[in-house]
Amino acid sequence: MNKKLLTLVLALVVLLTACGPAAGNVNGGEAVQAEAPEAGGPLVVVTTFVLEDLARTIAGDHAEVVSLLPSGLSPHDFELGPKEMNLALEADLLIYNGAGLEPWMDKLLGQLDGEETRAVEAAEGVALMEGHSHAEDAEHEEHGEAHDEDAEHDEHEEHGEAHEEHDHGTMDPHIWLDPKNAVAMAEVITAALEGEDPQNAQDYRANFEELKGALEELDQRFVEGLKNAKTRDIVVNHEAFGYLAQAYNLKQRPIEGINSQSEPDPQTMAEIVAFVRENEIKTIFTEPLKDPKIAETIAAETGATVSTLDPLEGLGGGEELGYIELMEKNLEALKEGLGV
């Protein structure tokens, strides 16, 4: 790469001190140094654990894959600093999730203008779902309205109103929780690597095909594992499981919204408790990187138990597992919680 010497020095310092952890190389939440690629291989910087795991599998030994985020931190909570900025500027490829997951990405992309780094959005080509707020649900219920999103959408169009004006502008970025979307993300990563490093394109494609087969098998395990669930409702810590629910005929009832950045108000808590009781929900799902106290409070009020469902936003818990293994753990948690 024809970079200025100063930028190269800064990047080398960053690689030695500030690289995020490799999948399967967690060190108590501390950043660890990534394995070096073959000579001349591209430097691939990613923004999430899932992208890191997929990219490493596809790249093999031909590229160095490092994450901007340290272990135990969600993209929702991450703050972009000078070290991360320099690392991204030195990368050949910057692969990010998109769909609003990384609120700091606009700032970073603005710095890439005129640089050699190529930015790639993994969510391109995935049909996105819209999120919604509990405040809106509460308003509907207060006026005796059923929360029918299709009917609501038709009503907005009839009155010439933009859908976003009613707080539906937030897209759900948690696309990877449907393994079929993970295949689409892997396809984007593969194409980016092929374009950056055409001499190893055949290997990238072969690795992708093997990964695709494993992801398709994972999808089928979810289909078979959940088809006889006694209930289809899942009460979850925050609104992260829409794609998973859509893929396997489930209905998520989130305690918090898309970004999970504030605790629910008393009215929302009362609504969740009533929903759990009325629908005889047996399990409240919390997350590895979140304080379980809210889920535990609801469980104590309703007699439900608490279990863990991982949105895979950031690597936590010290487990050296990849995307497929963690999704399999999610499947087992769902089967137990839904009475399969």
C-alpha positions, -999 to +999 in steps of 0.1 A: +000+000+000+013+035-008+007+051+026+025+080+042+052+069+066+035+085+096+002+068+090+021+035+087+039+040+120+006+049+137-011+018+123+017-005+134+014+009+170-024+003+168-020-032+156+004-040+185-017-023+212-053-019+203-066-046+180-099-063+190-099-100+199-100-127+174-130-151+176-119-178+199-091-157+214-108-139+243-085-127+270-106-116+299-120-086+279-085-074+269-077-068+232-053-094+218-031-094+188-043-111+157-024-137+137-003-123+109-015-131+073+006-144+045+031-119+031+012-092+012-022-103+024-049-076+029-057-061+063-094-065+070-109-045+098-144-054+110-168-039+134-186-068+151-178-103+165-200-120+139-183-102+110-149-112+125-159-148+128-173-150+092-144-131+077-118-152+095-134-184+082-135-171+046-101-155+046-082-184+061-044-176+061-046-151+032-057-121+052-054-105+086-088-099+102-090-076+133-120-060+151-124-024+161-143-035+192-128-052+223-143-082+239-174-076+260-185-044+243-216-040+221-215-018+190-244+002+206-220+012+234-188+016+215-171+050+211-148+056+182-113+069+193-081+079+175-066+044+177-096+028+161-097+056+135-061+051+125-066+013+123-095+017+100-076+042+078-048+017+074-071-012+064-075-025+029-110-035+037-133-020+064-164-043+067-192-030+088-227-044+096-247-013+086-285-008+090-278+016+119-260-009+141-229+013+143-241+049+151-205+061+149-199+048+114-209+080+096-180+098+112-156+070+102-168+068+067-164+106+064-127+102+072-123+075+045-130+099+016-099+099-006-082+071+013-073+037-001-094+018+025-125+003+009-156+003+030-181-026+026-216-028+042-224-064+051-262-057+053-264-048+016-289-071-001-306-082+031-343-072+035-344-051+066-371-051+092-384-019+110-382-016+147-407+003+169-408+018+203-427+008+234-439+044+237-459+039+205-474+006+217-485+023+249-501+051+230-521+026+209-532+006+240-542+038+258-566+047+230-579+011+227-561+004+195-547-029+184-511-027+173-516-040+138-486-027+118-500-035+084-533-016+091-513+012+107-491+015+076-522+016+053-537+043+075-505+064+073-504+061+035-541+070+033-535+103+051-503+110+032-481+106+062-445+094+062-440+062+081-410+076+098-430+104+114-445+078+137-412+066+151-409+036+127-378+050+111-354+028+131-343-003+112-335-035+131-298-041+124-295-076+140-297-093+107-272-121+116-297-138+140-312-155+109-286-179+096-299-173+060-289-136+065-255-148+077-250-165+044-258-132+026-233-114+048-207-141+041-213-136+004-206-099+007-174-106+026-163-131+000-169-108-029-149-080-011-120-103-005-120-116-041-119-081-054-091-070-030-070-102-034-079-118-068-049-142-067-066-160-038-101-157-050-105-195-056-096-202-019-120-175-007-148-189-027-141-225-016-141-214+021-174-196+015-190-226+000-180-247+030-193-221+054-225-217+035-232-254+038-226-252+076-249-222+079-277-239+059-274-270+082-277-246+112-308-231+097-324-266+093-316-274+129-335-244+140-364-253+118-366-288+131-358-279+167-385-253+170-414-266+149-431-283+179-427-255+204-456-253+228-456-215+226-443-191+200-438-161+222-404-151+235-399-123+261-364-109+255-342-083+270-342-060+240-356-059+205-328-078+188-345-111+178-369-099+151-351-118+122-348-149+143-385-147+152-395-141+116-374-170+103-388-196+127-424-184+133-418-169+167-431-137+182-407-115+202-419-093+231-389-071+239-385-054+273-363-027+258-361-012+223-337-017+194-306-001+210-312-013+246-298+020+260-324+028+287-344+009+312-382+004+306-405+027+324-430+014+350-459+013+325-438-009+301-428-032+330-465-036+340-474-044+304-447-071+302-457-086+335-494-088+323-483-103+290-463-130+307-491-139+330-518-139+304-498-160+279-484-183+306-448-175+295-424-198+314-390-182+305-377-146+304-346-143+283-317-120+293-283-115+276-247-122+284-236-085+282-267-071+301-276-068+338-302-095+344-320-076+371-349-065+349-355-100+336-352-113+372-377-088+384-403-098+358-396-135+365-401-129+403-434-112+396-447-140+373-431-172+385-411-175+353-375-186+351-346-166+336-325-180+308-299-165+284-304-158+247-274-142+231-279-115+204-242-120+195-236-082+196-203-086+213-182-115+226-187-120+263-185-146+291-150-158+283-162-185+259-141-195+230-169-201+206-178-190+171-210-178+155-224-213+147-216-227+182-232-197+199-263-199+177-266-236+186-265-226+223-294-202+215-313-230+199-310-251+230-321-222+252-351-216+230-361-253+230-360-254+267-377-221+272-405-228+247-412-263+260-399-284+230 
